[in-house]
Structure formats: structure tokens, C-alpha cells
């Protein structure tokens, strides 16, 4: 019996913010789209992954997101300061090193992000 993602949402106690990268302004800064929030599970673990550029790198966090995100390395993720016990920008907005979406028989229902 296949279960929808809603059957697993109780295992995603965290909330993340996600913004798609937009245009570059006249100062060379990236502008971002509207902030969308998602339920997620954030796991602090070092893992060897294949980055967006095709190289092997070590990620520091794996984020399982209850939603389908077509992640790009220029997009911005926002993690909770209370979860991290930090207010440093590099901790709140870590680099997105890689991502994957693995569908099952019901289709794609979650995304996995690897953060630096």
C-alpha cells in the first residue's frame, strides 16, 4: 500500500524557508523570489555527495523537504536560528551543494537537499 507524503509529515518537525534565485541587480547582487516555507527534517551529518558541478564534496547537513523543489546552487535556503543555535548568516543561509528527487510509484513527493 502506497502512502502519501502526508502520512510521513510527522517525521518532519522542522520548517525551512526557500527562495528561488532571480536576476542579478546593477550592484551584482542576486535578487530572490518570494519566500516559501516547507516542513522538513534537518539532519546534521557529514556525507560525501556529488555536487551540482559534478564533483565529490562533503555536505554538513541533509534536509528532507516535504515538497518538490527544483533546487539550484544559487537559490537560498533559510534555516531556523533556534535550531542552529547561531545567528551567523553562513549558518542561517548555508550553500546548497546538491539535491535529488527520487520518485516512487506515486510520483515525486519530497526533495533532498545537501548543504555546505
trRosetta pair geometry for C-beta under 8 A, 3 or more apart (Angstrom, degrees):
i j d omega theta_ij theta_ji phi_ij phi_ji
2 104 7.0 171 -135 119 116 122
2 105 5.5 -119 -87 75 144 113
2 106 5.0 160 161 -46 140 113
3 7 3.8 -57 168 38 123 159
3 8 7.1 117 113 -32 122 91
4 7 5.7 120 63 -7 60 95
4 106 6.9 -156 -100 173 59 162
4 109 7.0 -173 -165 -135 61 154
5 8 5.8 -69 -161 45 49 102
5 9 6.6 75 142 -58 75 86
5 66 5.6 141 164 -151 127 89
5 109 4.1 -166 -51 161 118 124
5 110 5.9 147 -119 -51 126 98
6 9 5.4 -20 -146 -15 42 121
8 11 5.3 -44 180 31 76 115
8 12 7.1 67 129 -16 81 103
8 66 7.6 -175 91 -104 94 108
9 12 5.6 -64 -157 39 48 109
9 39 5.8 38 -153 109 92 161
9 66 5.7 55 -111 -118 83 157
10 13 8.0 16 177 -68 43 77
11 41 6.1 -23 137 -67 77 140
12 39 4.3 92 118 147 124 101
12 40 5.4 -124 -165 158 108 3
12 41 4.7 -101 -114 -42 64 85
12 64 6.7 -120 -102 97 105 99
12 65 8.0 93 -143 -138 139 24
12 66 5.1 -175 59 -34 174 119
13 39 8.0 15 -70 -164 4 95
13 41 6.9 64 25 -103 67 76
14 39 7.3 124 77 -167 49 54
14 40 4.8 -49 84 78 99 81
14 41 6.1 132 23 -108 106 27
14 42 4.9 -12 30 1 172 100
14 80 6.9 -142 -158 7 95 124
14 83 6.2 52 -128 -103 116 151
15 37 5.6 3 -177 -173 107 111
15 38 7.1 158 -153 79 61 38
15 39 6.3 -42 -98 -104 67 46
15 40 6.7 124 -118 24 17 90
15 80 6.7 77 65 -50 80 120
16 37 7.0 163 83 -150 40 62
16 38 5.5 -16 59 60 89 89
16 40 4.7 16 -4 8 111 147
16 42 7.3 124 -63 -62 113 115
16 63 6.4 47 -51 -166 156 141
16 65 6.8 -70 43 -107 133 104
16 77 5.9 -21 -180 -167 124 97
16 78 6.4 146 -173 71 68 59
16 79 6.1 -27 -119 -95 89 58
16 80 7.9 -107 -95 -24 51 81
17 35 4.9 -17 -167 -166 115 109
17 36 7.2 140 -158 71 60 37
17 37 5.6 -36 -98 -94 64 71
17 77 7.0 141 80 -168 60 47
17 78 3.4 -4 57 52 112 116
18 35 7.3 131 61 -155 35 58
18 36 5.3 -33 64 65 88 89
18 37 7.7 152 16 -98 78 23
18 38 6.2 16 -1 1 122 117
18 65 7.8 40 -48 -134 144 149
18 69 6.1 -86 -177 -119 163 140
18 75 6.8 10 -170 162 86 123
18 76 7.4 158 -154 88 43 56
18 77 5.7 -12 -103 -109 72 68
18 78 7.4 -141 -60 19 33 80
19 32 3.8 43 145 171 132 125
19 33 5.5 176 -166 60 79 67
19 34 7.1 -165 -122 88 88 23
19 35 5.3 -42 -72 -94 103 60
19 36 7.4 151 -81 16 50 74
19 75 6.4 174 88 -168 52 80
19 76 4.6 -5 58 60 102 100
19 78 7.5 50 -5 -18 101 106
20 32 6.9 146 73 -160 38 74
20 33 4.4 12 56 21 89 129
20 72 7.4 66 -146 29 77 114
20 75 5.4 -42 -122 -115 41 106
21 30 5.1 -35 -150 180 103 132
21 31 7.8 113 -166 76 57 43
21 32 6.1 -50 -107 -105 42 73
21 33 7.8 -37 11 -5 5 88
21 72 6.3 -97 25 84 114 124
21 74 3.8 -34 -14 122 167 103
21 75 5.1 -119 -19 -83 88 46
21 76 6.9 112 -70 -16 79 83
22 30 6.9 138 55 179 59 78
22 31 4.4 -44 68 88 115 88
22 32 6.0 171 4 -109 96 16
22 33 5.6 127 -52 -51 110 75
23 30 7.7 172 98 -148 29 56
23 31 5.5 8 61 38 71 113
24 28 6.1 -10 178 -147 113 35
24 29 6.9 155 -155 76 69 27
24 30 5.7 -41 -99 -93 70 56
24 31 7.4 -177 -99 3 19 80
25 28 7.2 -50 71 18 67 17
25 29 5.2 -8 40 60 108 82
25 30 7.9 -177 2 -97 81 8
25 31 5.8 91 -42 -42 100 106
30 74 6.2 -164 -129 -180 159 108
32 35 7.8 48 126 -68 121 71
32 75 7.8 98 -130 -149 105 56
32 76 5.4 -43 -108 22 147 128
35 78 7.1 -8 -140 14 118 140
38 65 5.0 25 131 -162 146 100
38 66 5.9 176 179 59 94 72
38 67 4.6 -108 -128 17 125 133
38 69 7.5 -79 -43 -50 163 122
39 65 7.7 132 83 -159 49 53
39 66 4.2 0 73 32 97 131
39 67 7.8 124 43 -19 70 100
40 63 5.3 -3 -179 -174 133 96
40 64 6.2 155 -161 80 72 51
40 65 4.8 -24 -103 -102 102 60
40 66 6.5 -142 -76 4 47 79
41 63 7.2 162 78 -154 47 50
41 64 4.5 1 51 53 97 106
42 61 6.0 -8 -170 -174 92 120
42 62 7.7 158 -155 83 45 46
42 63 5.1 -11 -104 -105 73 84
42 79 6.7 87 -107 -132 160 118
42 83 6.6 68 59 167 145 145
43 61 6.6 152 79 -159 47 66
43 62 4.8 -12 61 60 103 92
43 63 7.6 -173 22 -78 69 38
43 64 7.6 40 -5 -5 107 97
44 60 6.8 -19 -151 157 73 77
44 61 5.5 -35 -104 -102 52 83
45 60 7.7 153 75 178 29 34
45 61 7.1 100 34 -118 57 33
45 62 5.9 -19 49 4 107 107
46 58 5.4 -1 -168 -177 97 112
46 59 7.1 165 -146 80 45 48
46 60 6.0 -14 -93 -112 70 50
47 58 7.0 147 69 -154 31 63
47 59 5.2 -18 60 55 87 96
47 62 6.2 34 12 -55 146 116
47 114 6.9 -109 76 -133 116 118
48 56 5.8 8 -176 -174 100 106
48 57 7.5 166 -147 85 58 25
48 58 5.8 -38 -91 -96 59 68
49 56 7.3 162 82 -147 29 60
49 57 6.3 -29 64 66 78 72
49 58 7.6 117 17 -124 78 21
49 59 5.1 19 9 -13 128 116
49 97 6.4 113 76 113 128 120
49 98 4.8 -155 137 43 131 149
49 114 4.8 -28 13 -158 173 173
50 54 6.4 -11 -178 -144 103 35
50 55 7.3 156 -152 77 62 21
50 56 6.1 -42 -96 -91 59 60
50 57 8.0 99 -137 21 17 76
50 98 6.2 121 87 -120 51 153
51 54 6.8 -49 71 18 74 19
51 55 5.2 -5 34 59 115 74
51 56 7.5 176 -6 -106 87 9
51 57 4.8 43 -49 12 116 123
51 73 7.8 42 177 -88 98 129
51 97 5.0 -79 -117 176 93 84
51 98 5.0 -128 -126 -61 38 104
52 72 7.4 79 -125 -156 153 48
52 73 4.7 -124 26 -45 157 116
52 96 7.9 56 -32 117 127 87
52 97 7.2 -160 -6 168 87 39
52 98 5.8 -169 -42 -100 65 63
52 99 7.7 24 -76 16 95 84
53 73 7.9 17 -36 -45 86 156
57 97 5.6 -129 87 -166 135 134
57 98 7.6 163 54 -23 110 116
57 116 7.3 -33 145 -96 132 107
59 62 6.6 92 112 -69 132 70
59 97 5.1 -155 -93 49 99 142
59 98 6.9 -101 -63 33 132 101
59 114 3.7 -93 -93 179 163 101
59 115 5.9 97 -165 56 103 35
59 116 6.3 -88 -127 -79 63 49
60 94 7.3 -123 60 -154 115 150
60 115 6.2 -62 59 97 81 80
60 116 6.2 70 10 -168 103 26
61 94 6.7 104 34 64 128 167
61 114 7.5 156 83 -158 54 45
61 115 4.3 -11 62 56 101 113
62 112 6.5 -15 -171 -169 95 99
62 113 7.5 153 -160 80 47 51
62 114 6.0 -18 -105 -104 68 68
62 115 7.7 -163 -76 17 23 83
63 77 7.3 165 29 -165 168 154
63 112 7.1 151 79 -158 52 49
63 113 4.4 -12 60 59 106 99
63 114 7.8 -163 22 -73 78 24
63 115 6.4 54 -12 -20 112 115
64 110 6.1 15 -179 164 84 133
64 111 7.8 162 -156 84 44 45
64 112 5.7 -18 -102 -104 64 77
65 69 5.8 7 92 -1 156 123
65 110 5.9 162 80 -166 55 80
65 111 4.5 -12 57 61 113 90
65 112 7.3 -170 15 -81 82 26
65 113 6.4 48 -21 -7 119 107
66 109 7.9 -20 -155 150 60 82
66 110 5.8 -40 -110 -109 36 100
67 110 6.9 46 29 -121 25 54
67 111 6.6 -33 88 9 58 106
68 101 6.3 51 -140 -128 86 140
68 108 5.2 81 -106 122 123 112
68 109 7.0 -77 -56 -134 95 15
68 110 7.3 -113 -74 -100 58 8
68 111 5.8 119 -136 -46 36 105
69 99 7.2 -98 96 -159 100 147
69 101 7.9 -177 57 -72 55 117
69 111 4.4 -98 37 21 87 170
69 113 7.2 -13 75 -60 137 114
70 101 8.0 -44 -93 -22 58 141
71 75 5.8 -118 -152 38 67 143
71 96 5.7 -135 178 171 123 147
71 99 3.7 127 53 -39 132 164
71 111 6.8 137 -24 173 111 140
71 113 5.8 139 -79 -106 164 102
72 75 4.9 112 59 -20 78 100
72 96 7.5 87 93 87 31 138
73 95 7.2 9 -163 -177 87 89
73 96 5.5 -161 -125 81 47 91
73 97 7.4 34 -116 -119 99 20
75 96 6.0 3 66 16 91 152
76 93 5.6 -24 -160 -148 97 114
77 93 6.6 148 71 -142 56 57
77 94 6.7 -28 70 55 112 75
77 96 6.0 113 -10 -66 118 107
77 113 6.7 138 -75 145 154 161
77 115 6.9 -97 62 -97 147 123
78 92 6.1 -3 -149 164 70 87
78 93 6.1 -21 -96 -87 61 78
79 83 6.1 -102 167 70 97 127
79 84 5.7 87 119 -41 121 123
79 91 7.1 -91 67 147 124 67
79 92 5.7 -153 55 -148 78 43
79 93 7.7 -167 15 -67 82 30
79 94 6.9 23 -5 3 128 101
80 83 4.0 87 74 3 104 107
80 84 6.7 167 89 -3 58 87
81 84 5.9 -67 -143 49 32 101
81 85 7.7 96 166 -83 61 9
81 86 6.6 -126 -148 78 73 43
81 87 5.2 22 -137 -92 128 71
81 92 6.2 -16 -76 -94 80 109
82 85 7.5 26 -166 -69 29 51
84 91 4.9 141 170 158 150 119
84 92 6.9 -141 31 -79 157 58
86 91 4.1 7 100 85 136 167
86 92 7.3 -144 103 -46 91 77
87 91 7.6 64 63 62 5 121
87 92 6.9 13 -158 -45 39 124
88 91 4.5 80 68 8 93 106
88 92 6.9 -177 86 -6 45 88
89 92 5.7 -59 -138 43 33 106
89 93 5.7 -20 176 32 71 107
90 93 7.0 -67 -120 66 20 72
90 94 6.6 57 169 -98 59 60
91 94 6.7 1 -145 -60 24 92
94 115 4.1 67 106 180 133 118
94 116 5.7 -178 175 63 101 59
95 115 6.6 137 73 -161 49 67
95 116 4.0 -7 63 39 105 120
96 99 6.7 2 175 -47 113 107
96 113 5.9 -59 -137 -166 102 112
96 114 7.4 100 -165 71 59 53
96 115 6.2 -44 -103 -102 47 69
96 116 7.8 -101 -36 3 6 89
97 114 4.9 -65 67 106 100 97
97 115 6.4 143 5 -133 94 14
97 116 4.9 112 -51 -48 114 94
98 113 7.7 159 89 -159 47 48
98 114 4.3 6 59 47 88 122
99 111 6.3 -6 -170 179 110 107
99 112 6.5 158 -157 86 59 58
99 113 5.1 -17 -104 -107 92 63
99 114 6.8 -152 -71 15 43 78
100 111 7.5 162 84 -161 38 65
100 112 5.0 -8 58 59 83 106
101 108 5.0 26 167 -146 117 130
101 110 7.5 179 -134 94 78 43
101 111 5.2 -38 -88 -109 91 74
101 112 7.4 177 -79 19 41 75
102 108 7.6 150 82 -116 20 86
102 112 7.6 11 3 3 97 120
103 106 7.8 -145 -173 73 86 52
103 107 5.3 -56 -148 -173 118 30
103 108 4.2 -69 -87 -65 92 70
103 109 7.8 101 -127 -3 66 69
104 107 7.5 -16 59 41 57 21
104 109 7.7 -38 29 14 98 108
106 109 6.4 11 99 -35 113 127
108 111 7.9 42 173 -70 111 72
